[in-house]
């Protein structure tokens, strides 16, 4: 079973690394705070707009995929 780690500073660094190594634009907020719902996208827990608990973006996910939207409010960072 894969380990899931939630660490905000490490996830920010992981997304920076991913974007630099893949030569991709960085869409995720630099400090991790969504400018729409004001939650940290790299937090272990957050709430959707309808009030449901959900998980944020783990260090492993940040290191392996381009983040283009908030996992809590689904706000796109690409537009």
PyMOL Python script that loads the backbone (N, CA, C, O; Angstrom):
from pymol import cmd

cmd.read_pdbstr("""\
ATOM      1  N   UNK A   1       0.839  -1.176   0.000  1.00  0.00           N
ATOM      2  CA  UNK A   1       0.000   0.000   0.000  1.00  0.00           C
ATOM      3  C   UNK A   1       0.888   1.244   0.000  1.00  0.00           C
ATOM      4  O   UNK A   1       1.854   1.322   0.759  1.00  0.00           O
ATOM      5  N   UNK A   2       0.564   2.200  -0.839  1.00  0.00           N
ATOM      6  CA  UNK A   2       1.362   3.419  -0.969  1.00  0.00           C
ATOM      7  C   UNK A   2       1.132   4.344   0.224  1.00  0.00           C
ATOM      8  O   UNK A   2       0.035   4.417   0.779  1.00  0.00           O
ATOM      9  N   UNK A   3       2.180   5.034   0.592  1.00  0.00           N
ATOM     10  CA  UNK A   3       2.102   5.994   1.684  1.00  0.00           C
ATOM     11  C   UNK A   3       1.673   7.348   1.135  1.00  0.00           C
ATOM     12  O   UNK A   3       2.145   7.777   0.082  1.00  0.00           O
ATOM     13  N   UNK A   4       0.785   8.013   1.848  1.00  0.00           N
ATOM     14  CA  UNK A   4       0.351   9.350   1.472  1.00  0.00           C
ATOM     15  C   UNK A   4       0.818  10.318   2.543  1.00  0.00           C
ATOM     16  O   UNK A   4       0.494  10.163   3.721  1.00  0.00           O
ATOM     17  N   UNK A   5       1.584  11.322   2.123  1.00  0.00           N
ATOM     18  CA  UNK A   5       2.151  12.292   3.046  1.00  0.00           C
ATOM     19  C   UNK A   5       1.560  13.665   2.773  1.00  0.00           C
ATOM     20  O   UNK A   5       1.507  14.109   1.626  1.00  0.00           O
ATOM     21  N   UNK A   6       1.119  14.333   3.824  1.00  0.00           N
ATOM     22  CA  UNK A   6       0.626  15.700   3.707  1.00  0.00           C
ATOM     23  C   UNK A   6       1.558  16.604   4.490  1.00  0.00           C
ATOM     24  O   UNK A   6       1.597  16.560   5.719  1.00  0.00           O
ATOM     25  N   UNK A   7       2.307  17.423   3.772  1.00  0.00           N
ATOM     26  CA  UNK A   7       3.254  18.355   4.364  1.00  0.00           C
ATOM     27  C   UNK A   7       3.281  19.556   3.423  1.00  0.00           C
ATOM     28  O   UNK A   7       3.789  19.458   2.305  1.00  0.00           O
ATOM     29  N   UNK A   8       2.746  20.669   3.862  1.00  0.00           N
ATOM     30  CA  UNK A   8       2.555  21.823   2.982  1.00  0.00           C
ATOM     31  C   UNK A   8       3.857  22.322   2.357  1.00  0.00           C
ATOM     32  O   UNK A   8       3.919  22.450   1.134  1.00  0.00           O
ATOM     33  N   UNK A   9       4.912  22.614   3.150  1.00  0.00           N
ATOM     34  CA  UNK A   9       6.153  23.100   2.519  1.00  0.00           C
ATOM     35  C   UNK A   9       6.770  22.090   1.546  1.00  0.00           C
ATOM     36  O   UNK A   9       7.286  22.470   0.495  1.00  0.00           O
ATOM     37  N   UNK A  10       6.715  20.813   1.900  1.00  0.00           N
ATOM     38  CA  UNK A  10       7.272  19.780   1.019  1.00  0.00           C
ATOM     39  C   UNK A  10       6.459  19.640  -0.269  1.00  0.00           C
ATOM     40  O   UNK A  10       7.028  19.421  -1.339  1.00  0.00           O
ATOM     41  N   UNK A  11       5.144  19.764  -0.174  1.00  0.00           N
ATOM     42  CA  UNK A  11       4.295  19.667  -1.367  1.00  0.00           C
ATOM     43  C   UNK A  11       4.530  20.851  -2.302  1.00  0.00           C
ATOM     44  O   UNK A  11       4.531  20.685  -3.522  1.00  0.00           O
ATOM     45  N   UNK A  12       4.729  22.039  -1.742  1.00  0.00           N
ATOM     46  CA  UNK A  12       5.032  23.216  -2.564  1.00  0.00           C
ATOM     47  C   UNK A  12       6.345  22.998  -3.304  1.00  0.00           C
ATOM     48  O   UNK A  12       6.442  23.267  -4.501  1.00  0.00           O
ATOM     49  N   UNK A  13       7.358  22.509  -2.586  1.00  0.00           N
ATOM     50  CA  UNK A  13       8.656  22.220  -3.215  1.00  0.00           C
ATOM     51  C   UNK A  13       8.516  21.141  -4.284  1.00  0.00           C
ATOM     52  O   UNK A  13       9.134  21.230  -5.345  1.00  0.00           O
ATOM     53  N   UNK A  14       7.705  20.123  -4.005  1.00  0.00           N
ATOM     54  CA  UNK A  14       7.514  19.025  -4.956  1.00  0.00           C
ATOM     55  C   UNK A  14       6.861  19.519  -6.243  1.00  0.00           C
ATOM     56  O   UNK A  14       7.254  19.098  -7.331  1.00  0.00           O
ATOM     57  N   UNK A  15       5.869  20.408  -6.137  1.00  0.00           N
ATOM     58  CA  UNK A  15       5.224  20.939  -7.333  1.00  0.00           C
ATOM     59  C   UNK A  15       6.193  21.834  -8.114  1.00  0.00           C
ATOM     60  O   UNK A  15       6.211  21.797  -9.344  1.00  0.00           O
ATOM     61  N   UNK A  16       6.992  22.633  -7.410  1.00  0.00           N
ATOM     62  CA  UNK A  16       8.020  23.443  -8.080  1.00  0.00           C
ATOM     63  C   UNK A  16       8.979  22.549  -8.857  1.00  0.00           C
ATOM     64  O   UNK A  16       9.293  22.815 -10.017  1.00  0.00           O
ATOM     65  N   UNK A  17       9.439  21.483  -8.200  1.00  0.00           N
ATOM     66  CA  UNK A  17      10.370  20.546  -8.828  1.00  0.00           C
ATOM     67  C   UNK A  17       9.738  19.905 -10.063  1.00  0.00           C
ATOM     68  O   UNK A  17      10.371  19.821 -11.115  1.00  0.00           O
ATOM     69  N   UNK A  18       8.496  19.457  -9.934  1.00  0.00           N
ATOM     70  CA  UNK A  18       7.809  18.806 -11.050  1.00  0.00           C
ATOM     71  C   UNK A  18       7.710  19.749 -12.256  1.00  0.00           C
ATOM     72  O   UNK A  18       7.999  19.357 -13.387  1.00  0.00           O
ATOM     73  N   UNK A  19       7.305  20.978 -12.003  1.00  0.00           N
ATOM     74  CA  UNK A  19       7.157  21.941 -13.099  1.00  0.00           C
ATOM     75  C   UNK A  19       8.499  22.270 -13.751  1.00  0.00           C
ATOM     76  O   UNK A  19       8.584  22.409 -14.971  1.00  0.00           O
ATOM     77  N   UNK A  20       9.537  22.392 -12.940  1.00  0.00           N
ATOM     78  CA  UNK A  20      10.863  22.700 -13.492  1.00  0.00           C
ATOM     79  C   UNK A  20      11.420  21.538 -14.306  1.00  0.00           C
ATOM     80  O   UNK A  20      11.967  21.751 -15.388  1.00  0.00           O
ATOM     81  N   UNK A  21      11.289  20.319 -13.804  1.00  0.00           N
ATOM     82  CA  UNK A  21      11.862  19.172 -14.518  1.00  0.00           C
ATOM     83  C   UNK A  21      11.084  18.822 -15.784  1.00  0.00           C
ATOM     84  O   UNK A  21      11.664  18.324 -16.748  1.00  0.00           O
ATOM     85  N   UNK A  22       9.785  19.077 -15.789  1.00  0.00           N
ATOM     86  CA  UNK A  22       8.956  18.776 -16.964  1.00  0.00           C
ATOM     87  C   UNK A  22       8.815  19.985 -17.893  1.00  0.00           C
ATOM     88  O   UNK A  22       8.179  19.902 -18.944  1.00  0.00           O
ATOM     89  N   UNK A  23       9.416  21.107 -17.491  1.00  0.00           N
ATOM     90  CA  UNK A  23       9.337  22.368 -18.228  1.00  0.00           C
ATOM     91  C   UNK A  23       7.868  22.744 -18.482  1.00  0.00           C
ATOM     92  O   UNK A  23       7.436  22.925 -19.621  1.00  0.00           O
ATOM     93  N   UNK A  24       7.133  22.851 -17.392  1.00  0.00           N
ATOM     94  CA  UNK A  24       5.713  23.185 -17.435  1.00  0.00           C
ATOM     95  C   UNK A  24       5.461  24.482 -16.671  1.00  0.00           C
ATOM     96  O   UNK A  24       6.220  24.826 -15.765  1.00  0.00           O
ATOM     97  N   UNK A  25       4.399  25.203 -17.031  1.00  0.00           N
ATOM     98  CA  UNK A  25       4.051  26.396 -16.250  1.00  0.00           C
ATOM     99  C   UNK A  25       3.516  25.981 -14.889  1.00  0.00           C
ATOM    100  O   UNK A  25       2.935  24.907 -14.739  1.00  0.00           O
ATOM    101  N   UNK A  26       3.715  26.832 -13.915  1.00  0.00           N
ATOM    102  CA  UNK A  26       3.228  26.536 -12.568  1.00  0.00           C
ATOM    103  C   UNK A  26       1.917  27.278 -12.375  1.00  0.00           C
ATOM    104  O   UNK A  26       1.901  28.508 -12.315  1.00  0.00           O
ATOM    105  N   UNK A  27       0.820  26.543 -12.279  1.00  0.00           N
ATOM    106  CA  UNK A  27      -0.493  27.145 -12.105  1.00  0.00           C
ATOM    107  C   UNK A  27      -0.903  27.249 -10.637  1.00  0.00           C
ATOM    108  O   UNK A  27      -1.633  28.169 -10.268  1.00  0.00           O
ATOM    109  N   UNK A  28      -0.454  26.336  -9.809  1.00  0.00           N
ATOM    110  CA  UNK A  28      -0.846  26.313  -8.394  1.00  0.00           C
ATOM    111  C   UNK A  28      -0.322  27.557  -7.681  1.00  0.00           C
ATOM    112  O   UNK A  28       0.762  28.040  -8.006  1.00  0.00           O
ATOM    113  N   UNK A  29      -1.077  28.084  -6.710  1.00  0.00           N
ATOM    114  CA  UNK A  29      -0.610  29.248  -5.958  1.00  0.00           C
ATOM    115  C   UNK A  29       0.722  28.954  -5.262  1.00  0.00           C
ATOM    116  O   UNK A  29       0.924  27.860  -4.735  1.00  0.00           O
ATOM    117  N   UNK A  30       1.610  29.919  -5.264  1.00  0.00           N
ATOM    118  CA  UNK A  30       2.941  29.740  -4.691  1.00  0.00           C
ATOM    119  C   UNK A  30       2.952  29.395  -3.218  1.00  0.00           C
ATOM    120  O   UNK A  30       3.836  28.672  -2.757  1.00  0.00           O
ATOM    121  N   UNK A  31       1.978  29.904  -2.466  1.00  0.00           N
ATOM    122  CA  UNK A  31       1.909  29.606  -1.035  1.00  0.00           C
ATOM    123  C   UNK A  31       0.921  28.489  -0.720  1.00  0.00           C
ATOM    124  O   UNK A  31       0.768  28.099   0.438  1.00  0.00           O
ATOM    125  N   UNK A  32       0.256  27.976  -1.743  1.00  0.00           N
ATOM    126  CA  UNK A  32      -0.694  26.885  -1.556  1.00  0.00           C
ATOM    127  C   UNK A  32      -2.106  27.318  -1.214  1.00  0.00           C
ATOM    128  O   UNK A  32      -3.011  26.485  -1.169  1.00  0.00           O
ATOM    129  N   UNK A  33      -2.312  28.607  -0.970  1.00  0.00           N
ATOM    130  CA  UNK A  33      -3.639  29.101  -0.591  1.00  0.00           C
ATOM    131  C   UNK A  33      -4.449  29.412  -1.850  1.00  0.00           C
ATOM    132  O   UNK A  33      -4.048  30.232  -2.677  1.00  0.00           O
ATOM    133  N   UNK A  34      -5.582  28.749  -1.975  1.00  0.00           N
ATOM    134  CA  UNK A  34      -6.475  28.993  -3.111  1.00  0.00           C
ATOM    135  C   UNK A  34      -7.045  30.405  -3.002  1.00  0.00           C
ATOM    136  O   UNK A  34      -7.537  30.801  -1.946  1.00  0.00           O
ATOM    137  N   UNK A  35      -6.976  31.163  -4.099  1.00  0.00           N
ATOM    138  CA  UNK A  35      -7.475  32.530  -4.044  1.00  0.00           C
ATOM    139  C   UNK A  35      -8.987  32.606  -4.172  1.00  0.00           C
ATOM    140  O   UNK A  35      -9.558  33.694  -4.092  1.00  0.00           O
ATOM    141  N   UNK A  36      -9.643  31.474  -4.369  1.00  0.00           N
ATOM    142  CA  UNK A  36     -11.097  31.458  -4.437  1.00  0.00           C
ATOM    143  C   UNK A  36     -11.728  31.069  -3.092  1.00  0.00           C
ATOM    144  O   UNK A  36     -12.580  31.793  -2.576  1.00  0.00           O
ATOM    145  N   UNK A  37     -11.312  29.931  -2.526  1.00  0.00           N
ATOM    146  CA  UNK A  37     -11.920  29.463  -1.266  1.00  0.00           C
ATOM    147  C   UNK A  37     -11.030  29.709  -0.043  1.00  0.00           C
ATOM    148  O   UNK A  37     -11.462  29.485   1.088  1.00  0.00           O
ATOM    149  N   UNK A  38      -9.801  30.165  -0.258  1.00  0.00           N
ATOM    150  CA  UNK A  38      -8.858  30.521   0.812  1.00  0.00           C
ATOM    151  C   UNK A  38      -8.431  29.350   1.691  1.00  0.00           C
ATOM    152  O   UNK A  38      -8.050  29.549   2.845  1.00  0.00           O
ATOM    153  N   UNK A  39      -8.491  28.140   1.162  1.00  0.00           N
ATOM    154  CA  UNK A  39      -7.981  26.965   1.865  1.00  0.00           C
ATOM    155  C   UNK A  39      -6.637  26.591   1.251  1.00  0.00           C
ATOM    156  O   UNK A  39      -6.368  26.897   0.090  1.00  0.00           O
ATOM    157  N   UNK A  40      -5.802  25.932   2.034  1.00  0.00           N
ATOM    158  CA  UNK A  40      -4.519  25.491   1.506  1.00  0.00           C
ATOM    159  C   UNK A  40      -4.725  24.192   0.737  1.00  0.00           C
ATOM    160  O   UNK A  40      -5.182  23.198   1.302  1.00  0.00           O
ATOM    161  N   UNK A  41      -4.391  24.199  -0.539  1.00  0.00           N
ATOM    162  CA  UNK A  41      -4.643  23.038  -1.398  1.00  0.00           C
ATOM    163  C   UNK A  41      -3.811  21.827  -1.008  1.00  0.00           C
ATOM    164  O   UNK A  41      -4.134  20.703  -1.392  1.00  0.00           O
ATOM    165  N   UNK A  42      -2.741  22.045  -0.246  1.00  0.00           N
ATOM    166  CA  UNK A  42      -1.872  20.945   0.178  1.00  0.00           C
ATOM    167  C   UNK A  42      -2.211  20.434   1.587  1.00  0.00           C
ATOM    168  O   UNK A  42      -1.496  19.588   2.123  1.00  0.00           O
ATOM    169  N   UNK A  43      -3.289  20.937   2.185  1.00  0.00           N
ATOM    170  CA  UNK A  43      -3.718  20.468   3.503  1.00  0.00           C
ATOM    171  C   UNK A  43      -4.303  19.067   3.405  1.00  0.00           C
ATOM    172  O   UNK A  43      -4.854  18.676   2.376  1.00  0.00           O
ATOM    173  N   UNK A  44      -4.173  18.330   4.485  1.00  0.00           N
ATOM    174  CA  UNK A  44      -4.714  16.969   4.488  1.00  0.00           C
ATOM    175  C   UNK A  44      -6.230  16.973   4.384  1.00  0.00           C
ATOM    176  O   UNK A  44      -6.812  16.131   3.700  1.00  0.00           O
ATOM    177  N   UNK A  45      -6.866  17.913   5.057  1.00  0.00           N
ATOM    178  CA  UNK A  45      -8.325  17.964   5.061  1.00  0.00           C
ATOM    179  C   UNK A  45      -8.812  19.357   4.704  1.00  0.00           C
ATOM    180  O   UNK A  45      -8.187  20.363   5.037  1.00  0.00           O
ATOM    181  N   UNK A  46      -9.936  19.385   4.022  1.00  0.00           N
ATOM    182  CA  UNK A  46     -10.578  20.635   3.659  1.00  0.00           C
ATOM    183  C   UNK A  46     -12.053  20.378   3.423  1.00  0.00           C
ATOM    184  O   UNK A  46     -12.539  19.259   3.592  1.00  0.00           O
ATOM    185  N   UNK A  47     -12.762  21.432   3.027  1.00  0.00           N
ATOM    186  CA  UNK A  47     -14.198  21.311   2.796  1.00  0.00           C
ATOM    187  C   UNK A  47     -14.555  21.795   1.400  1.00  0.00           C
ATOM    188  O   UNK A  47     -14.006  22.776   0.897  1.00  0.00           O
ATOM    189  N   UNK A  48     -15.484  21.082   0.796  1.00  0.00           N
ATOM    190  CA  UNK A  48     -16.001  21.508  -0.503  1.00  0.00           C
ATOM    191  C   UNK A  48     -16.968  22.662  -0.273  1.00  0.00           C
ATOM    192  O   UNK A  48     -17.297  22.987   0.868  1.00  0.00           O
ATOM    193  N   UNK A  49     -17.418  23.273  -1.350  1.00  0.00           N
ATOM    194  CA  UNK A  49     -18.376  24.383  -1.220  1.00  0.00           C
ATOM    195  C   UNK A  49     -19.707  23.926  -0.630  1.00  0.00           C
ATOM    196  O   UNK A  49     -20.443  24.728  -0.054  1.00  0.00           O
ATOM    197  N   UNK A  50     -20.013  22.647  -0.771  1.00  0.00           N
ATOM    198  CA  UNK A  50     -21.260  22.117  -0.220  1.00  0.00           C
ATOM    199  C   UNK A  50     -21.096  21.587   1.197  1.00  0.00           C
ATOM    200  O   UNK A  50     -22.043  21.052   1.774  1.00  0.00           O
ATOM    201  N   UNK A  51     -19.888  21.733   1.766  1.00  0.00           N
ATOM    202  CA  UNK A  51     -19.666  21.373   3.159  1.00  0.00           C
ATOM    203  C   UNK A  51     -19.131  19.987   3.426  1.00  0.00           C
ATOM    204  O   UNK A  51     -18.980  19.599   4.584  1.00  0.00           O
ATOM    205  N   UNK A  52     -18.840  19.230   2.384  1.00  0.00           N
ATOM    206  CA  UNK A  52     -18.307  17.881   2.578  1.00  0.00           C
ATOM    207  C   UNK A  52     -16.807  17.924   2.840  1.00  0.00           C
ATOM    208  O   UNK A  52     -16.087  18.733   2.256  1.00  0.00           O
ATOM    209  N   UNK A  53     -16.347  17.046   3.725  1.00  0.00           N
ATOM    210  CA  UNK A  53     -14.911  16.917   3.978  1.00  0.00           C
ATOM    211  C   UNK A  53     -14.259  16.207   2.802  1.00  0.00           C
ATOM    212  O   UNK A  53     -14.818  15.260   2.249  1.00  0.00           O
ATOM    213  N   UNK A  54     -13.084  16.667   2.427  1.00  0.00           N
ATOM    214  CA  UNK A  54     -12.329  16.037   1.348  1.00  0.00           C
ATOM    215  C   UNK A  54     -10.843  16.231   1.599  1.00  0.00           C
ATOM    216  O   UNK A  54     -10.454  17.019   2.460  1.00  0.00           O
ATOM    217  N   UNK A  55     -10.020  15.521   0.856  1.00  0.00           N
ATOM    218  CA  UNK A  55      -8.577  15.595   1.046  1.00  0.00           C
ATOM    219  C   UNK A  55      -7.947  16.553   0.054  1.00  0.00           C
ATOM    220  O   UNK A  55      -8.432  16.751  -1.060  1.00  0.00           O
ATOM    221  N   UNK A  56      -6.843  17.143   0.502  1.00  0.00           N
ATOM    222  CA  UNK A  56      -6.083  18.031  -0.361  1.00  0.00           C
ATOM    223  C   UNK A  56      -5.081  17.250  -1.195  1.00  0.00           C
ATOM    224  O   UNK A  56      -5.224  16.043  -1.390  1.00  0.00           O
ATOM    225  N   UNK A  57      -4.071  17.946  -1.681  1.00  0.00           N
ATOM    226  CA  UNK A  57      -3.063  17.359  -2.564  1.00  0.00           C
ATOM    227  C   UNK A  57      -1.864  16.925  -1.736  1.00  0.00           C
ATOM    228  O   UNK A  57      -1.277  17.729  -1.012  1.00  0.00           O
ATOM    229  N   UNK A  58      -1.507  15.668  -1.843  1.00  0.00           N
ATOM    230  CA  UNK A  58      -0.390  15.117  -1.074  1.00  0.00           C
ATOM    231  C   UNK A  58       0.947  15.479  -1.718  1.00  0.00           C
ATOM    232  O   UNK A  58       0.996  15.948  -2.855  1.00  0.00           O
ATOM    233  N   UNK A  59       2.016  15.257  -0.981  1.00  0.00           N
ATOM    234  CA  UNK A  59       3.368  15.475  -1.499  1.00  0.00           C
ATOM    235  C   UNK A  59       3.596  14.594  -2.726  1.00  0.00           C
ATOM    236  O   UNK A  59       4.171  15.039  -3.719  1.00  0.00           O
ATOM    237  N   UNK A  60       3.149  13.361  -2.654  1.00  0.00           N
ATOM    238  CA  UNK A  60       3.327  12.422  -3.761  1.00  0.00           C
ATOM    239  C   UNK A  60       2.588  12.887  -5.019  1.00  0.00           C
ATOM    240  O   UNK A  60       3.118  12.784  -6.125  1.00  0.00           O
ATOM    241  N   UNK A  61       1.384  13.390  -4.851  1.00  0.00           N
ATOM    242  CA  UNK A  61       0.626  13.896  -5.999  1.00  0.00           C
ATOM    243  C   UNK A  61       1.269  15.150  -6.576  1.00  0.00           C
ATOM    244  O   UNK A  61       1.342  15.314  -7.794  1.00  0.00           O
ATOM    245  N   UNK A  62       1.733  16.030  -5.702  1.00  0.00           N
ATOM    246  CA  UNK A  62       2.380  17.264  -6.157  1.00  0.00           C
ATOM    247  C   UNK A  62       3.662  16.975  -6.924  1.00  0.00           C
ATOM    248  O   UNK A  62       4.037  17.728  -7.822  1.00  0.00           O
ATOM    249  N   UNK A  63       4.333  15.884  -6.569  1.00  0.00           N
ATOM    250  CA  UNK A  63       5.583  15.513  -7.244  1.00  0.00           C
ATOM    251  C   UNK A  63       5.343  14.748  -8.542  1.00  0.00           C
ATOM    252  O   UNK A  63       6.285  14.511  -9.298  1.00  0.00           O
ATOM    253  N   UNK A  64       4.102  14.359  -8.812  1.00  0.00           N
ATOM    254  CA  UNK A  64       3.849  13.508  -9.966  1.00  0.00           C
ATOM    255  C   UNK A  64       2.827  14.000 -10.967  1.00  0.00           C
ATOM    256  O   UNK A  64       2.561  13.322 -11.959  1.00  0.00           O
ATOM    257  N   UNK A  65       2.241  15.178 -10.725  1.00  0.00           N
ATOM    258  CA  UNK A  65       1.254  15.682 -11.676  1.00  0.00           C
ATOM    259  C   UNK A  65       1.184  17.201 -11.615  1.00  0.00           C
ATOM    260  O   UNK A  65       1.506  17.807 -10.593  1.00  0.00           O
ATOM    261  N   UNK A  66       0.763  17.803 -12.707  1.00  0.00           N
ATOM    262  CA  UNK A  66       0.602  19.246 -12.776  1.00  0.00           C
ATOM    263  C   UNK A  66      -0.708  19.630 -12.097  1.00  0.00           C
ATOM    264  O   UNK A  66      -1.773  19.130 -12.460  1.00  0.00           O
ATOM    265  N   UNK A  67      -0.627  20.506 -11.126  1.00  0.00           N
ATOM    266  CA  UNK A  67      -1.818  20.943 -10.397  1.00  0.00           C
ATOM    267  C   UNK A  67      -2.420  22.130 -11.140  1.00  0.00           C
ATOM    268  O   UNK A  67      -1.761  23.150 -11.343  1.00  0.00           O
ATOM    269  N   UNK A  68      -3.675  21.983 -11.540  1.00  0.00           N
ATOM    270  CA  UNK A  68      -4.339  23.028 -12.317  1.00  0.00           C
ATOM    271  C   UNK A  68      -5.612  23.557 -11.668  1.00  0.00           C
ATOM    272  O   UNK A  68      -6.231  24.486 -12.186  1.00  0.00           O
ATOM    273  N   UNK A  69      -6.012  22.968 -10.527  1.00  0.00           N
ATOM    274  CA  UNK A  69      -7.232  23.439  -9.877  1.00  0.00           C
ATOM    275  C   UNK A  69      -7.219  23.100  -8.390  1.00  0.00           C
ATOM    276  O   UNK A  69      -6.423  22.285  -7.924  1.00  0.00           O
ATOM    277  N   UNK A  70      -8.106  23.737  -7.674  1.00  0.00           N
ATOM    278  CA  UNK A  70      -8.243  23.513  -6.233  1.00  0.00           C
ATOM    279  C   UNK A  70      -9.023  22.220  -5.986  1.00  0.00           C
ATOM    280  O   UNK A  70     -10.070  22.005  -6.597  1.00  0.00           O
ATOM    281  N   UNK A  71      -8.524  21.358  -5.095  1.00  0.00           N
ATOM    282  CA  UNK A  71      -9.245  20.114  -4.808  1.00  0.00           C
ATOM    283  C   UNK A  71     -10.500  20.330  -3.963  1.00  0.00           C
ATOM    284  O   UNK A  71     -11.313  19.417  -3.816  1.00  0.00           O
ATOM    285  N   UNK A  72     -10.660  21.524  -3.413  1.00  0.00           N
ATOM    286  CA  UNK A  72     -11.795  21.794  -2.532  1.00  0.00           C
ATOM    287  C   UNK A  72     -12.935  22.518  -3.259  1.00  0.00           C
ATOM    288  O   UNK A  72     -14.088  22.095  -3.177  1.00  0.00           O
ATOM    289  N   UNK A  73     -12.615  23.607  -3.969  1.00  0.00           N
ATOM    290  CA  UNK A  73     -13.669  24.369  -4.650  1.00  0.00           C
ATOM    291  C   UNK A  73     -13.660  24.158  -6.160  1.00  0.00           C
ATOM    292  O   UNK A  73     -14.535  24.661  -6.865  1.00  0.00           O
ATOM    293  N   UNK A  74     -12.668  23.412  -6.660  1.00  0.00           N
ATOM    294  CA  UNK A  74     -12.526  23.101  -8.086  1.00  0.00           C
ATOM    295  C   UNK A  74     -12.255  24.319  -8.964  1.00  0.00           C
ATOM    296  O   UNK A  74     -12.458  24.262 -10.177  1.00  0.00           O
ATOM    297  N   UNK A  75     -11.803  25.404  -8.373  1.00  0.00           N
ATOM    298  CA  UNK A  75     -11.451  26.601  -9.139  1.00  0.00           C
ATOM    299  C   UNK A  75     -10.254  26.295 -10.021  1.00  0.00           C
ATOM    300  O   UNK A  75      -9.233  25.800  -9.545  1.00  0.00           O
ATOM    301  N   UNK A  76     -10.382  26.590 -11.303  1.00  0.00           N
ATOM    302  CA  UNK A  76      -9.282  26.369 -12.239  1.00  0.00           C
ATOM    303  C   UNK A  76      -8.259  27.485 -12.077  1.00  0.00           C
ATOM    304  O   UNK A  76      -8.619  28.652 -11.926  1.00  0.00           O
ATOM    305  N   UNK A  77      -6.982  27.118 -12.110  1.00  0.00           N
ATOM    306  CA  UNK A  77      -5.905  28.105 -12.049  1.00  0.00           C
ATOM    307  C   UNK A  77      -5.368  28.417 -13.440  1.00  0.00           C
ATOM    308  O   UNK A  77      -4.408  29.176 -13.578  1.00  0.00           O
ATOM    309  N   UNK A  78      -5.970  27.847 -14.459  1.00  0.00           N
ATOM    310  CA  UNK A  78      -5.474  27.996 -15.830  1.00  0.00           C
ATOM    311  C   UNK A  78      -6.088  29.175 -16.573  1.00  0.00           C
ATOM    312  O   UNK A  78      -5.590  29.555 -17.633  1.00  0.00           O
ATOM    313  N   UNK A  79      -7.142  29.755 -16.049  1.00  0.00           N
ATOM    314  CA  UNK A  79      -7.791  30.841 -16.789  1.00  0.00           C
ATOM    315  C   UNK A  79      -7.629  32.181 -16.135  1.00  0.00           C
ATOM    316  O   UNK A  79      -8.125  33.183 -16.650  1.00  0.00           O
TER     317      UNK A  79
END
""", "prot")
cmd.dss("prot")
cmd.show_as("cartoon", "prot")
cmd.util.cbc("prot")
cmd.orient("prot")
